[in-house]
């Protein structure tokens, strides 16, 4: 798909920050009290419905538990199951007190079978106790930017009124967790044999979209309690773009997720806007230098939005700060990034502007 942008050569002092939400024209109606659809790389919100209200979330809590287990634990370590963990109510792996199970198998059992006993065992092993692990959960929530969340346990059982989150916050959490390859692998596993458990159990994933109902699904977690209702998190990938859907208290959540994914994949396309060889020359730039960047910037865009992009170069008057390139969509800043200064090895080689013209079509 050809990308059309306007390039401005300007001196700017600062760029205002902005959060852009733009929904393509498409009728959507879900069965959920809360729903959200985001693109996983940029975090852009493609659809939302009451997405910031504090709600009970049931077992999708375990996404945070698994995330912290991967980040702070060694998955090959053996975990001794405590008497407290072995008698945890609700969905269970039927772990026995004194039994030793690898942290890896506990995380598989946590995400695939929603084992509450596994959640407590992980919390005790990683945090030292359920209470200390809950503190770790809240610290991580604050770091990620989950502003409407508070955790008091690792499993999501309705033990008090102080355990809650929102669909937006859970989408942020899933986006962060999926950055880890170990988490992403377990999150999307259809079945797993517990090698460290005797006799070895065979766990199949409870998430129907992951096990075949939706061919583009790459992972997910189910949840249910009487007070929370049905909660569901799913990730899906198509044409190089990964989307995340979260619904809370949805009676028809499987179809809600499929509908939202199809809306996202139909209307938005992952677009590479900035790459190392598409930086225009900046004002005052010497002939023997050019600017590049380390990481490309990709963003989901509708066809209409393709023609509403503006790329602006920013350079300080005293040249003490590194130049910055900013991307605007319909005059709203969606991305800012520092540039790296490099010297041109061959002064006779084609200029960066000529190479840039080859990459971008001006309209």
Secondary structure, 3 states (H helix, E strand, C coil): CCCEEEEECCCCCCCCCCCCCCCCCCCCCCCEEEEEEEECCCCCEEEEECCCCCECCHHHHHHHHHHHHHHHCCCCCEEECCHHHHCCCCCCCCCCCCCEEEHHHHHHHHHHHCCHHHHHHHHHHHHCCHHHHHHHHHHHHHHHCCCCCECCCCCCCCCCCCCEECHHHHHHHHHHHCCCHHHHHHHCCCEEECCCCCCCCEEECCCCHHHHHCCCEEEEEEEEECCCEEEEEEEEEECCEEEEEEEEEECCHHHHHHHHHHHHHHHCEEEEEECCCCCCCCCCCCCCEEEECCCCEEEEECCHHHHHEEEEEECCCCCCCCCEEEEEECCEEEEEEECEEEECCCCCCCCHHHHHHHHCECC
